[in-house]
Amino acid sequence: MSEYNGKRFERTHGAWSALADQFTQIAHQFREHYQRVTAGASQVGVHPADADPVGAGSAGAGKVGTDLVGTAPVDADSAGHRVSKAVEDAARAFENAVHDPKVRQGSAEAGSTLLAAVGATLSELGAAIQREAGDKQAPRP
């Protein structure tokens, strides 16, 4: 492979790496919003099912299955509450992140970087096609 081709691949690889880095940064921002939402929810108050995850206060009524580690029975209401709470927390975190100016700016930059990466890839593809066509058109001795 010629030095020219290596530099072209390097440019394309760098463009896609930059995009991956930006998406990673955006994912970290979403995670931070989720952590803030779940930390805030735990400070506000605890649902009775969360305080008594194995349903000890219910004397075994409504037990279905086992907890995540497979050792203690889980109350159906408790499991349902946990799933509902997780969905609500995720939705709230997503909403907060979408309205965060940093996330918006990062998303806009990622869009521009995506276009640059696609452009670099298409440019490399076009150059490769031209080289290939030129090789086939060149008269051979």
N, C-alpha and C positions, 0 to 999 in steps of 0.2 A: 504494500500500500504506500502511496506517495505521501510525502510530508503534507502536501496540500489537503489530501483526503483526511488525514489524521486531524488536522486543525478544524476541518468542517465538522467532523464527528464530535470533536471536543466542544465546539460551539453548540451543537444540537444537544449533546449530553448536558452541558452546563445550563442550558435554558430549561430543560426538563427537571434538572436537579433544583434549580431556583424555584420552580413551581411547586415541587414537592415540599421544599422548605417552607414556602408560604402557606400551603395547606396545613402543614404540621403546626405552624404558629397559630393559624385560625382555630385548629382543633384544640390547642392548649387554651385559647381564650374561651372557647365554649366550655371546656372542662372547668375553668376557673369560675365561670358563671354558675355552672351546676353545683360546684362545691359551696359557693356562697349561698345558693338557694337552699341546699340541704342543711348547711350549718345554721342558717337563719331559722329554718323550720324546726330544727331540734332544740333551739333556744326558746322558741315561742311556747311550746308545750308538747306534751307527749300524749299520744292516743293511748287509751287504756290497753289496747291490744299490744302496743309496742312496749308498755311497761311490764306486761305479763305475757311474753311471747309464747310460752308453752301452755297458756290457759290454766295456770295453777288455781286461779280464783274460781274457775268454772267447774271444778271437781270432775273434769273429764268430759263434760257435755260438749257435743259438737266436734269432737276430735276426728280429724281426717288426716291420714298419712303421718309423715315425720318431718322434722325441720330439715334445714339444708345439710346438716352434717349427719342426719339419719339417726339421731339419738333420742329426740324428744318429740312427742306428738304435737301436731300443729292444729290450732283451732281454725276452722274454715273462714270465720269472720276476720281473724287476724291476718291470714294469708291474703284475703281479698283486700283488706285495708292496705297492706304493704304494697301490693301491686298497684292499687289506685294511687297511693301516695307517690310511688316512684314515677308513674306516668305524669301526674300533676307537677312534680318537681322538674322532670325533664322538659315539659312544655313551658313552664315558667322560666327555666334557665334559657331555653331556646329563644323565647320572646325577649328576655333581657339582653341576650347576646345580639340579636338582630337589631336592636335599638342602640347598641353600643357603638359610638363613633369609631373606636379603634377596630372593631370587627368589620364595620362597613368599609373603612379605608383599606384594611387588609384584604377584604374580598374584592374591592375594586382593583387593587394592585395585583391580586392573583389573576383576575380576568385579563389584565394587560400582559401579565407574564405568560398566561396560557396562549394568548395570541402570538407573543414573541416566540414561544416554543414551537407552536404549529408553523409559524413562518420560517423558523430556522430549519425545521424538518422538511418542509416543502421545498425550501431553497436547496437543501442537500439532495433531495430526491430529483429536483430539476437538473442540478449539476451532474448527477450520476447518469440521468437519462441522456443528457447532451454528450457526456463523455462516451457513453455506450454507442450512441448514434454516430458520433464522430469516428469511433474506432471502426464501425462497420462501413462507413463511407470512404474512409481513407484507402487509396489504391495500394494494393500489396504488390511488392516486387516479385 
